Structure formats: C-alpha cells, structure tokens
C-alpha cells in the first residue's frame, strides 16, 4: 500500500486549502482512513477520519471547518480545510488503517501546511 499526500503550502489565516491522499489502488479490508498532523515537539494527532461505513470523526479543534471525504472510487481521500488558523500549521499525514486482525497502519509522507496570521 502506498499513499501519496499532496496539497500542502502557504495560506493566509481565514483561507482554505485542500489536501489529497492518493492510494496506490483499491485497498481491501479498510477499517478507516484519516488525516493526522504533527508540529515539532508534539505528538502526532488525529485531525479527521472516515470509517469504512462512511462515518466521519473530527478533532474538536477542526469541527465545522474541515471536511473529510473520499472520491475517485475510494482511492482518493480529501481533506477540505476552511477558515484556517495559525494553529493549524503542521505537517499533515494521511493514514490507512486495516481491519482486525491485521490492524496495520499505512502512512504517507507528510505535506506541510503553513498558515500565516
């Protein structure tokens, strides 16, 4: 499984950015797919995830501002980020988590989002 994250860059506070995570192909036995972010000196944190049944889950800090969805027959995961804040600045990683008993987590390379205030 290979994941390719893209869409990072510099954006002004209040602006929008769309991150894409493209998978190497159709992946079977997915439990959930998600976006995580990390800033220097802090642990990687969950931003948003989408469960195989379509249910979504968001960190409190991004609820109402970020939207996660899948397209391209499920091979692309999108994180639409609106009303960006300086504290959203981080390296964003996409993740695929397989069903038990496998439970493997696959990670893409990060993409940096910098929000200028």
C-alpha positions in Angstrom: 0.0 0.0 0.0 1.4 3.4 -1.0 -0.1 6.7 0.0 0.8 10.0 -1.7 -0.2 13.2 0.1 -0.3 16.5 -1.7 -1.8 19.9 -1.4 0.2 21.5 1.3 1.6 25.0 1.1 1.3 28.5 2.4 -2.1 30.0 3.1 -3.3 33.1 4.9 -5.4 32.8 8.0 -9.0 32.6 7.1 -8.2 30.9 3.8 -8.8 27.4 2.5 -6.7 24.5 1.4 -7.4 21.1 0.0 -5.3 18.1 0.8 -5.4 15.0 -1.3 -4.2 11.5 -0.3 -4.0 9.2 -3.3 -3.7 5.5 -2.7 -1.8 3.1 -4.9 -5.0 1.4 -5.9 -8.1 -0.2 -4.4 -7.3 -1.3 -0.9 -9.3 -4.1 0.7 -10.2 -4.5 4.3 -10.0 -0.9 5.3 -11.2 0.0 8.8 -10.7 3.7 8.4 -8.7 6.3 6.6 -7.6 9.5 8.2 -5.6 12.7 8.3 -3.2 13.3 11.2 -0.9 16.3 11.9 2.2 16.9 13.8 4.1 20.0 14.9 7.7 19.9 16.2 7.9 18.8 19.9 4.3 17.4 19.9 2.8 14.1 19.3 1.0 13.3 16.0 -2.7 13.9 16.5 -5.8 12.8 14.7 -7.4 15.6 12.6 -10.2 13.7 10.9 -11.0 10.2 9.8 -13.6 8.4 7.7 -14.7 4.9 8.7 -15.4 2.3 6.0 -19.2 2.8 6.5 -18.8 6.5 5.7 -19.0 7.7 9.3 -16.7 10.7 9.9 -14.9 11.7 13.0 -13.2 15.1 13.7 -10.9 16.6 16.3 -12.8 19.2 18.3 -10.3 21.9 17.1 -11.4 21.4 13.4 -15.1 20.6 13.7 -17.1 22.9 11.5 -14.0 24.0 9.5 -12.6 20.8 8.0 -14.4 18.2 5.9 -13.1 14.7 5.0 -14.4 12.6 2.2 -13.4 10.0 -0.4 -13.7 10.2 -4.1 -12.3 8.5 -7.2 -14.0 5.3 -6.3 -12.5 5.5 -2.8 -8.9 5.7 -4.0 -8.5 9.4 -3.1 -9.1 10.9 0.4 -9.7 14.6 0.6 -9.4 17.0 3.5 -11.0 20.3 2.7 -9.7 22.8 5.2 -11.6 26.1 5.5 -11.3 29.1 7.9 -7.7 28.1 8.6 -6.0 29.4 11.7 -2.3 29.8 12.5 -2.6 26.9 14.9 -3.4 24.6 12.0 0.1 24.9 10.8 1.6 21.4 10.8 2.8 18.6 8.7 -0.2 16.6 7.7 -0.1 12.8 7.2 -2.6 10.5 5.6 -3.2 7.1 7.1 -4.9 3.9 6.2 -5.9 1.5 8.9 -6.8 -2.0 8.1 -9.4 -4.2 9.8 -8.5 -6.6 12.6 -6.8 -9.0 12.8 -4.4 -7.2 10.5 -4.7 -3.7 12.1 -1.8 -2.4 10.0 -1.4 1.3 9.7 0.0 2.7 6.5 1.3 6.2 6.4 2.0 8.6 3.5 4.8 11.2 3.5 3.7 14.4 5.2 2.7 17.5 3.5 3.4 20.8 5.2 0.6 23.3 5.7 1.7 26.8 6.9 -1.0 29.3 7.9 0.2 32.8 8.1 -1.5 35.2 10.5 
